[in-house]
Amino acid sequence: MAPPRKLHRASESNVDTAAVQFPAPAGYTALPVKFSETSRSKHCLYVKEHKVRQDLDPTRPQDRTLFITNVPPYCTQKCLSRLCSQFGPVQSVELQEKPGPPDTPPAPESKFFVQEQVPGFRFAYVVFRNRAGVHAFRTSVQPEPLVMSKGQPLLTGVQKWITAYTQSLTDPAELQAEVDSFMQEYDRKISEEEAKAEAEEGVPDEDGWVKVTRKGRRPGIPRTEAANLRVLEREKRRRAQKELLNFYAWQHRENKREHLAQLRRKFEEDKEKIAIMRAQRKFRPF
């Protein structure tokens, strides 16, 4: 009869199954969830009250906000809102890559040229409409995991990849419309800048300076075909002269000698010029 007593004691010590099966870090409460009704594996969301000064985070009141970590990639804002609505009416749900102030990413200029973010575990802030939601969460006990895909299926695996691939395909008509609108906006900005430059041309600024532009310069004369051919022939001759110019050792020696001879000739010419200049500077009263 000893073994049954041990089994009976083990069953009695397993009263708080949520605390035993789902431990949580200090200050957090483990909220067990699972993907579907038939899922055997469980996942824990670690939740605690959001306690930050009102002036630092005005959009998340202390007494009405829950901070959730370990949010899986497939969990969306709608899924979290549906899970937390069991404790009370939810006002807003925010998912972020890292905890802190609300993320305010700049609005993408194009939906076709947006850098995709690598999905991973995220953080969430759930704001209830009243304080009763946070109080209901603190007093609630979840012996069984909550189902995340209940009522609204979540896409995972191959279905999610197929959906992401389908959404990534670009419609040529939409892309052309976006490019046309971008070019129209660009032309409008250029015309506004040109009009502004014309209005400011010749008008002194606060310091009295006048902006000078290249607008008044005479445009260059376009080259004819014969002139283009002469330029090409000149370039060919220059390239031919540069080819194998300093390839051999004797070429290096000849180039050095020629360079020294040019320097000597230049030195003698400069000496003669200086002598002539000195002779011209002499004072001749008669």
Secondary structure, DSSP 8 states (H G I E B T S, - for coil): -HHHHHHHHHHHHTS-HHHHHS---TT-EEEEEESSTT----EEEEEEE----TTT-TTS-GGGEEEEEEE-TT--HHHHHHHHTTTS-EEEEEEESSSSS-------S-SSS--------EEEEEEESSTHHHHHHHH---SS-EESSSSS----HHHHHHHHHHHH---HHHHHHHHHHHHHHHHHHHHHHHHHHHHHTT---TTS-----STTS-------HHHHHHHHHHHHHHHHHHTTSS-SHHHHHHHHHHHHHHHHHHHHHHHHHHHHHHHHHS----
